[in-house]
């Protein structure tokens, strides 16, 4: 199963979250570091859900992008 991850630049670095796993977040000073941390967070989040006997949410969020013309 693949979950969508949203990466955002913040004033102090980067943050990431998984829309289909509420509460699954990470923050770090660099994009590379936050990417590593969010992957670890997903694994821990799913492990905790299993441990609590909670069903694992289906991956239902999809992502896309739109290209817009640059400044003229």
CHARMM internal coordinates of N, CA and C (Angstrom, degrees):
IC EDIT
DIST 1 N 1 CA 1.4499
DIST 1 CA 1 C 1.5275
ANGL 1 N 1 CA 1 C 108.06
DIST 1 C 2 N 1.3150
ANGL 1 CA 1 C 2 N 116.52
DIHE 1 N 1 CA 1 C 2 N 139.24
DIST 2 N 2 CA 1.4628
ANGL 1 C 2 N 2 CA 121.87
DIHE 1 CA 1 C 2 N 2 CA 178.47
DIST 2 CA 2 C 1.5174
ANGL 2 N 2 CA 2 C 109.32
DIHE 1 C 2 N 2 CA 2 C -115.18
DIST 2 C 3 N 1.3246
ANGL 2 CA 2 C 3 N 116.18
DIHE 2 N 2 CA 2 C 3 N 128.03
DIST 3 N 3 CA 1.4570
ANGL 2 C 3 N 3 CA 122.27
DIHE 2 CA 2 C 3 N 3 CA 176.30
DIST 3 CA 3 C 1.5248
ANGL 3 N 3 CA 3 C 109.53
DIHE 2 C 3 N 3 CA 3 C -103.17
DIST 3 C 4 N 1.3254
ANGL 3 CA 3 C 4 N 116.10
DIHE 3 N 3 CA 3 C 4 N 141.03
DIST 4 N 4 CA 1.4633
ANGL 3 C 4 N 4 CA 121.23
DIHE 3 CA 3 C 4 N 4 CA 173.95
DIST 4 CA 4 C 1.5275
ANGL 4 N 4 CA 4 C 109.05
DIHE 3 C 4 N 4 CA 4 C -72.08
DIST 4 C 5 N 1.3097
ANGL 4 CA 4 C 5 N 116.13
DIHE 4 N 4 CA 4 C 5 N 140.24
DIST 5 N 5 CA 1.4643
ANGL 4 C 5 N 5 CA 122.64
DIHE 4 CA 4 C 5 N 5 CA 176.23
DIST 5 CA 5 C 1.5220
ANGL 5 N 5 CA 5 C 107.26
DIHE 4 C 5 N 5 CA 5 C -121.40
DIST 5 C 6 N 1.3283
ANGL 5 CA 5 C 6 N 116.15
DIHE 5 N 5 CA 5 C 6 N 133.58
DIST 6 N 6 CA 1.4625
ANGL 5 C 6 N 6 CA 121.50
DIHE 5 CA 5 C 6 N 6 CA 176.96
DIST 6 CA 6 C 1.5294
ANGL 6 N 6 CA 6 C 107.64
DIHE 5 C 6 N 6 CA 6 C -104.70
DIST 6 C 7 N 1.3169
ANGL 6 CA 6 C 7 N 115.76
DIHE 6 N 6 CA 6 C 7 N 124.47
DIST 7 N 7 CA 1.4611
ANGL 6 C 7 N 7 CA 122.30
DIHE 6 CA 6 C 7 N 7 CA 176.70
DIST 7 CA 7 C 1.5185
ANGL 7 N 7 CA 7 C 108.02
DIHE 6 C 7 N 7 CA 7 C -107.14
DIST 7 C 8 N 1.3211
ANGL 7 CA 7 C 8 N 115.80
DIHE 7 N 7 CA 7 C 8 N 135.06
DIST 8 N 8 CA 1.4662
ANGL 7 C 8 N 8 CA 120.61
DIHE 7 CA 7 C 8 N 8 CA 179.57
DIST 8 CA 8 C 1.5259
ANGL 8 N 8 CA 8 C 109.70
DIHE 7 C 8 N 8 CA 8 C -133.49
DIST 8 C 9 N 1.3130
ANGL 8 CA 8 C 9 N 115.19
DIHE 8 N 8 CA 8 C 9 N 140.43
DIST 9 N 9 CA 1.4586
ANGL 8 C 9 N 9 CA 120.06
DIHE 8 CA 8 C 9 N 9 CA 173.32
DIST 9 CA 9 C 1.5258
ANGL 9 N 9 CA 9 C 107.39
DIHE 8 C 9 N 9 CA 9 C -81.34
DIST 9 C 10 N 1.3113
ANGL 9 CA 9 C 10 N 116.59
DIHE 9 N 9 CA 9 C 10 N 138.26
DIST 10 N 10 CA 1.4605
ANGL 9 C 10 N 10 CA 122.14
DIHE 9 CA 9 C 10 N 10 CA 179.79
DIST 10 CA 10 C 1.5301
ANGL 10 N 10 CA 10 C 108.55
DIHE 9 C 10 N 10 CA 10 C -124.00
DIST 10 C 11 N 1.3177
ANGL 10 CA 10 C 11 N 117.80
DIHE 10 N 10 CA 10 C 11 N 169.59
DIST 11 N 11 CA 1.4704
ANGL 10 C 11 N 11 CA 119.21
DIHE 10 CA 10 C 11 N 11 CA 178.15
DIST 11 CA 11 C 1.5342
ANGL 11 N 11 CA 11 C 113.36
DIHE 10 C 11 N 11 CA 11 C -58.58
DIST 11 C 12 N 1.3350
ANGL 11 CA 11 C 12 N 117.00
DIHE 11 N 11 CA 11 C 12 N -27.25
DIST 12 N 12 CA 1.4639
ANGL 11 C 12 N 12 CA 119.47
DIHE 11 CA 11 C 12 N 12 CA -177.50
DIST 12 CA 12 C 1.5276
ANGL 12 N 12 CA 12 C 113.93
DIHE 11 C 12 N 12 CA 12 C -108.22
DIST 12 C 13 N 1.3191
ANGL 12 CA 12 C 13 N 118.29
DIHE 12 N 12 CA 12 C 13 N 4.45
DIST 13 N 13 CA 1.4600
ANGL 12 C 13 N 13 CA 119.90
DIHE 12 CA 12 C 13 N 13 CA -179.98
DIST 13 CA 13 C 1.5139
ANGL 13 N 13 CA 13 C 111.73
DIHE 12 C 13 N 13 CA 13 C 153.38
DIST 13 C 14 N 1.3416
ANGL 13 CA 13 C 14 N 115.65
DIHE 13 N 13 CA 13 C 14 N -116.78
DIST 14 N 14 CA 1.4578
ANGL 13 C 14 N 14 CA 121.53
DIHE 13 CA 13 C 14 N 14 CA -177.76
DIST 14 CA 14 C 1.5178
ANGL 14 N 14 CA 14 C 110.51
DIHE 13 C 14 N 14 CA 14 C -141.30
DIST 14 C 15 N 1.3174
ANGL 14 CA 14 C 15 N 115.24
DIHE 14 N 14 CA 14 C 15 N 152.67
DIST 15 N 15 CA 1.4587
ANGL 14 C 15 N 15 CA 120.44
DIHE 14 CA 14 C 15 N 15 CA 172.00
DIST 15 CA 15 C 1.5201
ANGL 15 N 15 CA 15 C 107.57
DIHE 14 C 15 N 15 CA 15 C -131.75
DIST 15 C 16 N 1.3185
ANGL 15 CA 15 C 16 N 115.47
DIHE 15 N 15 CA 15 C 16 N 161.93
DIST 16 N 16 CA 1.4588
ANGL 15 C 16 N 16 CA 120.93
DIHE 15 CA 15 C 16 N 16 CA 179.05
DIST 16 CA 16 C 1.5208
ANGL 16 N 16 CA 16 C 107.91
DIHE 15 C 16 N 16 CA 16 C -147.27
DIST 16 C 17 N 1.3381
ANGL 16 CA 16 C 17 N 115.40
DIHE 16 N 16 CA 16 C 17 N 148.32
DIST 17 N 17 CA 1.4549
ANGL 16 C 17 N 17 CA 119.98
DIHE 16 CA 16 C 17 N 17 CA 174.23
DIST 17 CA 17 C 1.5157
ANGL 17 N 17 CA 17 C 109.78
DIHE 16 C 17 N 17 CA 17 C -149.58
DIST 17 C 18 N 1.3302
ANGL 17 CA 17 C 18 N 114.46
DIHE 17 N 17 CA 17 C 18 N 161.14
DIST 18 N 18 CA 1.4605
ANGL 17 C 18 N 18 CA 121.88
DIHE 17 CA 17 C 18 N 18 CA -178.54
DIST 18 CA 18 C 1.5267
ANGL 18 N 18 CA 18 C 106.81
DIHE 17 C 18 N 18 CA 18 C -115.27
DIST 18 C 19 N 1.3388
ANGL 18 CA 18 C 19 N 118.06
DIHE 18 N 18 CA 18 C 19 N 106.78
DIST 19 N 19 CA 1.4693
ANGL 18 C 19 N 19 CA 120.66
DIHE 18 CA 18 C 19 N 19 CA -175.54
DIST 19 CA 19 C 1.5295
ANGL 19 N 19 CA 19 C 114.56
DIHE 18 C 19 N 19 CA 19 C -56.16
DIST 19 C 20 N 1.3302
ANGL 19 CA 19 C 20 N 117.64
DIHE 19 N 19 CA 19 C 20 N -32.36
DIST 20 N 20 CA 1.4634
ANGL 19 C 20 N 20 CA 120.25
DIHE 19 CA 19 C 20 N 20 CA -178.33
DIST 20 CA 20 C 1.5266
ANGL 20 N 20 CA 20 C 113.31
DIHE 19 C 20 N 20 CA 20 C -83.31
DIST 20 C 21 N 1.3281
ANGL 20 CA 20 C 21 N 116.94
DIHE 20 N 20 CA 20 C 21 N -5.04
DIST 21 N 21 CA 1.4663
ANGL 20 C 21 N 21 CA 121.85
DIHE 20 CA 20 C 21 N 21 CA 178.60
DIST 21 CA 21 C 1.5288
ANGL 21 N 21 CA 21 C 108.51
DIHE 20 C 21 N 21 CA 21 C -126.57
DIST 21 C 22 N 1.3286
ANGL 21 CA 21 C 22 N 117.57
DIHE 21 N 21 CA 21 C 22 N 78.27
DIST 22 N 22 CA 1.4653
ANGL 21 C 22 N 22 CA 120.05
DIHE 21 CA 21 C 22 N 22 CA -177.71
DIST 22 CA 22 C 1.5231
ANGL 22 N 22 CA 22 C 112.25
DIHE 21 C 22 N 22 CA 22 C -51.12
DIST 22 C 23 N 1.3311
ANGL 22 CA 22 C 23 N 115.25
DIHE 22 N 22 CA 22 C 23 N 131.86
DIST 23 N 23 CA 1.4548
ANGL 22 C 23 N 23 CA 121.10
DIHE 22 CA 22 C 23 N 23 CA 179.70
DIST 23 CA 23 C 1.5153
ANGL 23 N 23 CA 23 C 113.60
DIHE 22 C 23 N 23 CA 23 C 91.61
DIST 23 C 24 N 1.3071
ANGL 23 CA 23 C 24 N 117.66
DIHE 23 N 23 CA 23 C 24 N -6.24
DIST 24 N 24 CA 1.4654
ANGL 23 C 24 N 24 CA 121.34
DIHE 23 CA 23 C 24 N 24 CA 179.68
DIST 24 CA 24 C 1.5254
ANGL 24 N 24 CA 24 C 107.91
DIHE 23 C 24 N 24 CA 24 C -89.60
DIST 24 C 25 N 1.3318
ANGL 24 CA 24 C 25 N 115.97
DIHE 24 N 24 CA 24 C 25 N 101.08
DIST 25 N 25 CA 1.4586
ANGL 24 C 25 N 25 CA 122.08
DIHE 24 CA 24 C 25 N 25 CA -173.69
DIST 25 CA 25 C 1.5251
ANGL 25 N 25 CA 25 C 110.49
DIHE 24 C 25 N 25 CA 25 C -137.95
DIST 25 C 26 N 1.3149
ANGL 25 CA 25 C 26 N 115.44
DIHE 25 N 25 CA 25 C 26 N 163.41
DIST 26 N 26 CA 1.4648
ANGL 25 C 26 N 26 CA 121.83
DIHE 25 CA 25 C 26 N 26 CA 174.08
DIST 26 CA 26 C 1.5225
ANGL 26 N 26 CA 26 C 108.08
DIHE 25 C 26 N 26 CA 26 C -152.56
DIST 26 C 27 N 1.3253
ANGL 26 CA 26 C 27 N 115.51
DIHE 26 N 26 CA 26 C 27 N 156.63
DIST 27 N 27 CA 1.4647
ANGL 26 C 27 N 27 CA 121.71
DIHE 26 CA 26 C 27 N 27 CA 176.64
DIST 27 CA 27 C 1.5208
ANGL 27 N 27 CA 27 C 108.02
DIHE 26 C 27 N 27 CA 27 C -146.58
DIST 27 C 28 N 1.3393
ANGL 27 CA 27 C 28 N 115.18
DIHE 27 N 27 CA 27 C 28 N 145.25
DIST 28 N 28 CA 1.4589
ANGL 27 C 28 N 28 CA 120.10
DIHE 27 CA 27 C 28 N 28 CA 179.84
DIST 28 CA 28 C 1.5190
ANGL 28 N 28 CA 28 C 109.07
DIHE 27 C 28 N 28 CA 28 C -162.22
DIST 28 C 29 N 1.3088
ANGL 28 CA 28 C 29 N 115.05
DIHE 28 N 28 CA 28 C 29 N 171.71
DIST 29 N 29 CA 1.4540
ANGL 28 C 29 N 29 CA 120.75
DIHE 28 CA 28 C 29 N 29 CA -178.43
DIST 29 CA 29 C 1.5142
ANGL 29 N 29 CA 29 C 114.68
DIHE 28 C 29 N 29 CA 29 C -78.74
DIST 29 C 30 N 1.3316
ANGL 29 CA 29 C 30 N 117.06
DIHE 29 N 29 CA 29 C 30 N -18.38
DIST 30 N 30 CA 1.4575
ANGL 29 C 30 N 30 CA 119.50
DIHE 29 CA 29 C 30 N 30 CA -179.29
DIST 30 CA 30 C 1.5264
ANGL 30 N 30 CA 30 C 110.42
DIHE 29 C 30 N 30 CA 30 C -132.88
DIST 30 C 31 N 1.3297
ANGL 30 CA 30 C 31 N 115.70
DIHE 30 N 30 CA 30 C 31 N 157.92
DIST 31 N 31 CA 1.4653
ANGL 30 C 31 N 31 CA 120.10
DIHE 30 CA 30 C 31 N 31 CA 179.17
DIST 31 CA 31 C 1.5317
ANGL 31 N 31 CA 31 C 110.33
DIHE 30 C 31 N 31 CA 31 C -63.87
DIST 31 C 32 N 1.3108
ANGL 31 CA 31 C 32 N 116.56
DIHE 31 N 31 CA 31 C 32 N -42.78
DIST 32 N 32 CA 1.4629
ANGL 31 C 32 N 32 CA 119.73
DIHE 31 CA 31 C 32 N 32 CA -179.94
DIST 32 CA 32 C 1.5082
ANGL 32 N 32 CA 32 C 112.47
DIHE 31 C 32 N 32 CA 32 C -60.36
DIST 32 C 33 N 1.3129
ANGL 32 CA 32 C 33 N 116.11
DIHE 32 N 32 CA 32 C 33 N -41.26
DIST 33 N 33 CA 1.4731
ANGL 32 C 33 N 33 CA 120.50
DIHE 32 CA 32 C 33 N 33 CA -179.21
DIST 33 CA 33 C 1.5239
ANGL 33 N 33 CA 33 C 110.98
DIHE 32 C 33 N 33 CA 33 C -69.41
DIST 33 C 34 N 1.3294
ANGL 33 CA 33 C 34 N 118.23
DIHE 33 N 33 CA 33 C 34 N -43.52
DIST 34 N 34 CA 1.4618
ANGL 33 C 34 N 34 CA 119.93
DIHE 33 CA 33 C 34 N 34 CA -179.17
DIST 34 CA 34 C 1.5294
ANGL 34 N 34 CA 34 C 110.15
DIHE 33 C 34 N 34 CA 34 C -66.76
DIST 34 C 35 N 1.3233
ANGL 34 CA 34 C 35 N 117.17
DIHE 34 N 34 CA 34 C 35 N -32.45
DIST 35 N 35 CA 1.4688
ANGL 34 C 35 N 35 CA 120.00
DIHE 34 CA 34 C 35 N 35 CA 177.35
DIST 35 CA 35 C 1.5316
ANGL 35 N 35 CA 35 C 110.20
DIHE 34 C 35 N 35 CA 35 C -64.07
DIST 35 C 36 N 1.3197
ANGL 35 CA 35 C 36 N 116.71
DIHE 35 N 35 CA 35 C 36 N -43.82
DIST 36 N 36 CA 1.4682
ANGL 35 C 36 N 36 CA 120.66
DIHE 35 CA 35 C 36 N 36 CA 177.43
DIST 36 CA 36 C 1.5283
ANGL 36 N 36 CA 36 C 110.33
DIHE 35 C 36 N 36 CA 36 C -62.73
DIST 36 C 37 N 1.3319
ANGL 36 CA 36 C 37 N 116.13
DIHE 36 N 36 CA 36 C 37 N -45.26
DIST 37 N 37 CA 1.4623
ANGL 36 C 37 N 37 CA 120.30
DIHE 36 CA 36 C 37 N 37 CA -177.69
DIST 37 CA 37 C 1.5272
ANGL 37 N 37 CA 37 C 112.90
DIHE 36 C 37 N 37 CA 37 C -65.76
DIST 37 C 38 N 1.3330
ANGL 37 CA 37 C 38 N 118.52
DIHE 37 N 37 CA 37 C 38 N -38.14
DIST 38 N 38 CA 1.4675
ANGL 37 C 38 N 38 CA 119.32
DIHE 37 CA 37 C 38 N 38 CA -178.62
DIST 38 CA 38 C 1.5218
ANGL 38 N 38 CA 38 C 110.01
DIHE 37 C 38 N 38 CA 38 C -70.20
DIST 38 C 39 N 1.3149
ANGL 38 CA 38 C 39 N 118.33
DIHE 38 N 38 CA 38 C 39 N -33.78
DIST 39 N 39 CA 1.4638
ANGL 38 C 39 N 39 CA 119.62
DIHE 38 CA 38 C 39 N 39 CA 175.66
DIST 39 CA 39 C 1.5311
ANGL 39 N 39 CA 39 C 110.42
DIHE 38 C 39 N 39 CA 39 C -64.32
DIST 39 C 40 N 1.3185
ANGL 39 CA 39 C 40 N 116.76
DIHE 39 N 39 CA 39 C 40 N -41.05
DIST 40 N 40 CA 1.4674
ANGL 39 C 40 N 40 CA 120.56
DIHE 39 CA 39 C 40 N 40 CA 175.99
DIST 40 CA 40 C 1.5214
ANGL 40 N 40 CA 40 C 110.19
DIHE 39 C 40 N 40 CA 40 C -65.24
DIST 40 C 41 N 1.3289
ANGL 40 CA 40 C 41 N 116.72
DIHE 40 N 40 CA 40 C 41 N -40.48
DIST 41 N 41 CA 1.4658
ANGL 40 C 41 N 41 CA 120.95
DIHE 40 CA 40 C 41 N 41 CA -179.34
DIST 41 CA 41 C 1.5285
ANGL 41 N 41 CA 41 C 111.56
DIHE 40 C 41 N 41 CA 41 C -62.73
DIST 41 C 42 N 1.3316
ANGL 41 CA 41 C 42 N 116.59
DIHE 41 N 41 CA 41 C 42 N -39.91
DIST 42 N 42 CA 1.4715
ANGL 41 C 42 N 42 CA 120.01
DIHE 41 CA 41 C 42 N 42 CA 178.60
DIST 42 CA 42 C 1.5282
ANGL 42 N 42 CA 42 C 109.55
DIHE 41 C 42 N 42 CA 42 C -62.08
DIST 42 C 43 N 1.3222
ANGL 42 CA 42 C 43 N 117.01
DIHE 42 N 42 CA 42 C 43 N -46.76
DIST 43 N 43 CA 1.4666
ANGL 42 C 43 N 43 CA 120.31
DIHE 42 CA 42 C 43 N 43 CA -179.91
DIST 43 CA 43 C 1.5275
ANGL 43 N 43 CA 43 C 110.72
DIHE 42 C 43 N 43 CA 43 C -59.55
DIST 43 C 44 N 1.3239
ANGL 43 CA 43 C 44 N 117.45
DIHE 43 N 43 CA 43 C 44 N -44.99
DIST 44 N 44 CA 1.4672
ANGL 43 C 44 N 44 CA 121.03
DIHE 43 CA 43 C 44 N 44 CA 179.86
DIST 44 CA 44 C 1.5206
ANGL 44 N 44 CA 44 C 111.67
DIHE 43 C 44 N 44 CA 44 C -67.16
DIST 44 C 45 N 1.3157
ANGL 44 CA 44 C 45 N 116.72
DIHE 44 N 44 CA 44 C 45 N -38.87
DIST 45 N 45 CA 1.4591
ANGL 44 C 45 N 45 CA 121.81
DIHE 44 CA 44 C 45 N 45 CA 179.89
DIST 45 CA 45 C 1.5270
ANGL 45 N 45 CA 45 C 110.29
DIHE 44 C 45 N 45 CA 45 C -62.33
DIST 45 C 46 N 1.3292
ANGL 45 CA 45 C 46 N 116.52
DIHE 45 N 45 CA 45 C 46 N -47.10
DIST 46 N 46 CA 1.4587
ANGL 45 C 46 N 46 CA 120.41
DIHE 45 CA 45 C 46 N 46 CA 179.96
DIST 46 CA 46 C 1.5229
ANGL 46 N 46 CA 46 C 111.47
DIHE 45 C 46 N 46 CA 46 C -66.03
DIST 46 C 47 N 1.3169
ANGL 46 CA 46 C 47 N 116.36
DIHE 46 N 46 CA 46 C 47 N -38.36
DIST 47 N 47 CA 1.4680
ANGL 46 C 47 N 47 CA 120.80
DIHE 46 CA 46 C 47 N 47 CA 176.92
DIST 47 CA 47 C 1.5301
ANGL 47 N 47 CA 47 C 110.54
DIHE 46 C 47 N 47 CA 47 C -61.39
DIST 47 C 48 N 1.3271
ANGL 47 CA 47 C 48 N 116.73
DIHE 47 N 47 CA 47 C 48 N -42.25
DIST 48 N 48 CA 1.4673
ANGL 47 C 48 N 48 CA 120.99
DIHE 47 CA 47 C 48 N 48 CA 179.28
DIST 48 CA 48 C 1.5298
ANGL 48 N 48 CA 48 C 111.20
DIHE 47 C 48 N 48 CA 48 C -65.64
DIST 48 C 49 N 1.3292
ANGL 48 CA 48 C 49 N 116.68
DIHE 48 N 48 CA 48 C 49 N -41.99
DIST 49 N 49 CA 1.4684
ANGL 48 C 49 N 49 CA 119.52
DIHE 48 CA 48 C 49 N 49 CA 178.18
DIST 49 CA 49 C 1.5241
ANGL 49 N 49 CA 49 C 110.49
DIHE 48 C 49 N 49 CA 49 C -61.19
DIST 49 C 50 N 1.3336
ANGL 49 CA 49 C 50 N 116.81
DIHE 49 N 49 CA 49 C 50 N -45.69
DIST 50 N 50 CA 1.4660
ANGL 49 C 50 N 50 CA 120.47
DIHE 49 CA 49 C 50 N 50 CA 178.55
DIST 50 CA 50 C 1.5221
ANGL 50 N 50 CA 50 C 110.74
DIHE 49 C 50 N 50 CA 50 C -60.59
DIST 50 C 51 N 1.3342
ANGL 50 CA 50 C 51 N 116.21
DIHE 50 N 50 CA 50 C 51 N -43.85
DIST 51 N 51 CA 1.4632
ANGL 50 C 51 N 51 CA 121.05
DIHE 50 CA 50 C 51 N 51 CA -179.96
DIST 51 CA 51 C 1.5189
ANGL 51 N 51 CA 51 C 112.77
DIHE 50 C 51 N 51 CA 51 C -61.63
DIST 51 C 52 N 1.3279
ANGL 51 CA 51 C 52 N 116.27
DIHE 51 N 51 CA 51 C 52 N -31.95
DIST 52 N 52 CA 1.4590
ANGL 51 C 52 N 52 CA 121.41
DIHE 51 CA 51 C 52 N 52 CA 179.21
DIST 52 CA 52 C 1.5260
ANGL 52 N 52 CA 52 C 112.31
DIHE 51 C 52 N 52 CA 52 C -88.10
DIST 52 C 53 N 1.3383
ANGL 52 CA 52 C 53 N 116.51
DIHE 52 N 52 CA 52 C 53 N -1.81
DIST 53 N 53 CA 1.4595
ANGL 52 C 53 N 53 CA 120.13
DIHE 52 CA 52 C 53 N 53 CA -179.19
DIST 53 CA 53 C 1.5187
ANGL 53 N 53 CA 53 C 113.72
DIHE 52 C 53 N 53 CA 53 C 73.42
DIST 53 C 54 N 1.3209
ANGL 53 CA 53 C 54 N 116.19
DIHE 53 N 53 CA 53 C 54 N 21.20
DIST 54 N 54 CA 1.4625
ANGL 53 C 54 N 54 CA 121.36
DIHE 53 CA 53 C 54 N 54 CA -179.47
DIST 54 CA 54 C 1.5301
ANGL 54 N 54 CA 54 C 108.47
DIHE 53 C 54 N 54 CA 54 C -90.62
DIST 54 C 55 N 1.3253
ANGL 54 CA 54 C 55 N 118.20
DIHE 54 N 54 CA 54 C 55 N 136.28
DIST 55 N 55 CA 1.4634
ANGL 54 C 55 N 55 CA 119.42
DIHE 54 CA 54 C 55 N 55 CA 178.49
DIST 55 CA 55 C 1.5309
ANGL 55 N 55 CA 55 C 111.65
DIHE 54 C 55 N 55 CA 55 C -61.12
DIST 55 C 56 N 1.3114
ANGL 55 CA 55 C 56 N 115.40
DIHE 55 N 55 CA 55 C 56 N 143.76
DIST 56 N 56 CA 1.4653
ANGL 55 C 56 N 56 CA 121.26
DIHE 55 CA 55 C 56 N 56 CA 177.96
DIST 56 CA 56 C 1.5347
ANGL 56 N 56 CA 56 C 107.66
DIHE 55 C 56 N 56 CA 56 C -76.93
DIST 56 C 57 N 1.3417
ANGL 56 CA 56 C 57 N 117.85
DIHE 56 N 56 CA 56 C 57 N 124.52
DIST 57 N 57 CA 1.4652
ANGL 56 C 57 N 57 CA 120.25
DIHE 56 CA 56 C 57 N 57 CA -179.99
DIST 57 CA 57 C 1.5307
ANGL 57 N 57 CA 57 C 112.27
DIHE 56 C 57 N 57 CA 57 C -63.80
DIST 57 C 58 N 1.3012
ANGL 57 CA 57 C 58 N 115.53
DIHE 57 N 57 CA 57 C 58 N 141.63
DIST 58 N 58 CA 1.4589
ANGL 57 C 58 N 58 CA 120.68
DIHE 57 CA 57 C 58 N 58 CA 174.06
DIST 58 CA 58 C 1.5283
ANGL 58 N 58 CA 58 C 108.99
DIHE 57 C 58 N 58 CA 58 C -67.86
DIST 58 C 59 N 1.2979
ANGL 58 CA 58 C 59 N 115.57
DIHE 58 N 58 CA 58 C 59 N 148.31
DIST 59 N 59 CA 1.4630
ANGL 58 C 59 N 59 CA 120.45
DIHE 58 CA 58 C 59 N 59 CA 173.93
DIST 59 CA 59 C 1.5232
ANGL 59 N 59 CA 59 C 106.85
DIHE 58 C 59 N 59 CA 59 C -79.17
DIST 59 C 60 N 1.3245
ANGL 59 CA 59 C 60 N 116.77
DIHE 59 N 59 CA 59 C 60 N 110.77
DIST 60 N 60 CA 1.4619
ANGL 59 C 60 N 60 CA 119.81
DIHE 59 CA 59 C 60 N 60 CA -176.43
DIST 60 CA 60 C 1.5242
ANGL 60 N 60 CA 60 C 113.60
DIHE 59 C 60 N 60 CA 60 C -122.33
DIST 60 C 61 N 1.3216
ANGL 60 CA 60 C 61 N 117.11
DIHE 60 N 60 CA 60 C 61 N -10.18
DIST 61 N 61 CA 1.4606
ANGL 60 C 61 N 61 CA 120.85
DIHE 60 CA 60 C 61 N 61 CA -179.78
DIST 61 CA 61 C 1.5152
ANGL 61 N 61 CA 61 C 109.38
DIHE 60 C 61 N 61 CA 61 C -84.02
DIST 61 C 62 N 1.3140
ANGL 61 CA 61 C 62 N 115.63
DIHE 61 N 61 CA 61 C 62 N 133.95
DIST 62 N 62 CA 1.4640
ANGL 61 C 62 N 62 CA 119.48
DIHE 61 CA 61 C 62 N 62 CA 173.28
DIST 62 CA 62 C 1.5243
ANGL 62 N 62 CA 62 C 108.06
DIHE 61 C 62 N 62 CA 62 C -118.64
DIST 62 C 63 N 1.2980
ANGL 62 CA 62 C 63 N 115.58
DIHE 62 N 62 CA 62 C 63 N 155.57
DIST 63 N 63 CA 1.4593
ANGL 62 C 63 N 63 CA 120.07
DIHE 62 CA 62 C 63 N 63 CA -178.58
DIST 63 CA 63 C 1.5127
ANGL 63 N 63 CA 63 C 109.55
DIHE 62 C 63 N 63 CA 63 C -124.61
DIST 63 C 64 N 1.2775
ANGL 63 CA 63 C 64 N 115.54
DIHE 63 N 63 CA 63 C 64 N 156.32
DIST 64 N 64 CA 1.4561
ANGL 63 C 64 N 64 CA 122.57
DIHE 63 CA 63 C 64 N 64 CA 176.93
DIST 64 CA 64 C 1.5097
ANGL 64 N 64 CA 64 C 108.10
DIHE 63 C 64 N 64 CA 64 C -152.12
DIST 64 C 65 N 1.2862
ANGL 64 CA 64 C 65 N 115.10
DIHE 64 N 64 CA 64 C 65 N -175.22
DIST 65 N 65 CA 1.4555
ANGL 64 C 65 N 65 CA 119.68
DIHE 64 CA 64 C 65 N 65 CA 176.98
DIST 65 CA 65 C 1.5252
ANGL 65 N 65 CA 65 C 108.51
DIHE 64 C 65 N 65 CA 65 C -147.75
DIST 65 C 66 N 1.2890
ANGL 65 CA 65 C 66 N 114.37
DIHE 65 N 65 CA 65 C 66 N 162.22
DIST 66 N 66 CA 1.4612
ANGL 65 C 66 N 66 CA 120.41
DIHE 65 CA 65 C 66 N 66 CA 178.04
DIST 66 CA 66 C 1.5188
ANGL 66 N 66 CA 66 C 107.17
DIHE 65 C 66 N 66 CA 66 C -130.56
DIST 66 C 67 N 1.2979
ANGL 66 CA 66 C 67 N 116.02
DIHE 66 N 66 CA 66 C 67 N 135.07
DIST 67 N 67 CA 1.4551
ANGL 66 C 67 N 67 CA 120.22
DIHE 66 CA 66 C 67 N 67 CA 177.96
DIST 67 CA 67 C 1.5216
ANGL 67 N 67 CA 67 C 108.72
DIHE 66 C 67 N 67 CA 67 C -98.41
DIST 67 C 68 N 1.3134
ANGL 67 CA 67 C 68 N 115.94
DIHE 67 N 67 CA 67 C 68 N 129.62
DIST 68 N 68 CA 1.4576
ANGL 67 C 68 N 68 CA 121.03
DIHE 67 CA 67 C 68 N 68 CA 179.25
DIST 68 CA 68 C 1.5214
ANGL 68 N 68 CA 68 C 108.95
DIHE 67 C 68 N 68 CA 68 C -120.55
DIST 68 C 69 N 1.3202
ANGL 68 CA 68 C 69 N 117.67
DIHE 68 N 68 CA 68 C 69 N 151.74
DIST 69 N 69 CA 1.4688
ANGL 68 C 69 N 69 CA 119.65
DIHE 68 CA 68 C 69 N 69 CA 179.13
DIST 69 CA 69 C 1.5177
ANGL 69 N 69 CA 69 C 110.19
DIHE 68 C 69 N 69 CA 69 C -63.27
DIST 69 C 70 N 1.3083
ANGL 69 CA 69 C 70 N 115.51
DIHE 69 N 69 CA 69 C 70 N 145.65
DIST 70 N 70 CA 1.4498
ANGL 69 C 70 N 70 CA 120.96
DIHE 69 CA 69 C 70 N 70 CA 176.93
DIST 70 CA 70 C 1.5138
ANGL 70 N 70 CA 70 C 111.42
DIHE 69 C 70 N 70 CA 70 C -75.01
DIST 70 C 71 N 1.3261
ANGL 70 CA 70 C 71 N 116.26
DIHE 70 N 70 CA 70 C 71 N 176.89
DIST 71 N 71 CA 1.4602
ANGL 70 C 71 N 71 CA 119.33
DIHE 70 CA 70 C 71 N 71 CA 178.77
DIST 71 CA 71 C 1.5210
ANGL 71 N 71 CA 71 C 111.74
DIHE 70 C 71 N 71 CA 71 C -60.16
DIST 71 C 72 N 1.3062
ANGL 71 CA 71 C 72 N 115.44
DIHE 71 N 71 CA 71 C 72 N 147.46
DIST 72 N 72 CA 1.4728
ANGL 71 C 72 N 72 CA 119.47
DIHE 71 CA 71 C 72 N 72 CA 178.94
DIST 72 CA 72 C 1.4840
ANGL 72 N 72 CA 72 C 111.37
DIHE 71 C 72 N 72 CA 72 C -95.81
END
COOR INIT
IC SEED 1 N 1 CA 1 C
IC BUILD
